[in-house]
Amino acid sequence: QVQLVESGGSLVQPGRSLRLSCVASDDTFAAYHTGWFRQAPGKERERVACMSSRGGDTNYADSVKCRFTISRDNTKNTVYLQMNSLKTEDTAVYYCRYIGYWGQGTQVTVSS
């Protein structure tokens, strides 16, 4: 059983930045792809960003391209999501995904 623990969610004003972190309790973390998803109220969960095992390949949802950056530190079993120029429509619960596991989610609220 792999545990994923997200952190970094908060209430921020539009235009500000946040960095989310997700730590995996798995020593084979470096061998697998990982990613971030989000779910806004009343909407389906959607993929935000994904990264290959060694970090060479990334993929972003069109809505976050050029604003969000996914990265990982395999020595710490951690994946990050740097979110810049946040918009109200980025408000959602953000989830880390690794292999078939989900984290518990961290709330990001963008509001003035």
TASULSUL-V827512 format. One record per pair of residues at least 24 apart in sequence whose C-alpha atoms are under 6 Angstrom apart, sorted by sequence separation. I is the first residue (numbers start at 1). GAP is how many residues later the second one is. D is the distance in whole Angstrom. If there is no record, write none. Layout:
i=I gap=GAP d=D
i=I gap=GAP d=D
//
This chain:
i=30 gap=44 d=5
i=29 gap=48 d=6
i=40 gap=52 d=4
i=24 gap=53 d=5
i=39 gap=53 d=5
i=23 gap=54 d=6
i=38 gap=54 d=6
i=39 gap=54 d=5
i=23 gap=55 d=4
i=38 gap=55 d=5
i=22 gap=56 d=5
i=38 gap=56 d=4
i=22 gap=57 d=5
i=37 gap=57 d=6
i=38 gap=57 d=6
i=21 gap=58 d=6
i=37 gap=58 d=5
i=21 gap=59 d=5
i=36 gap=59 d=6
i=20 gap=60 d=5
i=36 gap=60 d=5
i=20 gap=61 d=5
i=35 gap=61 d=6
i=19 gap=62 d=6
i=35 gap=62 d=5
i=19 gap=63 d=4
i=34 gap=63 d=6
i=19 gap=64 d=6
i=34 gap=64 d=5
i=18 gap=65 d=5
i=17 gap=66 d=5
i=17 gap=67 d=4
i=16 gap=69 d=5
i=15 gap=70 d=4
i=16 gap=70 d=6
i=15 gap=71 d=5
i=14 gap=72 d=5
i=14 gap=73 d=5
i=14 gap=96 d=6
i=9 gap=97 d=5
i=13 gap=97 d=5
i=5 gap=98 d=6
i=9 gap=98 d=5
i=10 gap=98 d=5
i=11 gap=98 d=5
i=12 gap=98 d=5
i=13 gap=98 d=5
i=4 gap=99 d=5
i=9 gap=99 d=5
i=11 gap=99 d=6
i=13 gap=99 d=5
//
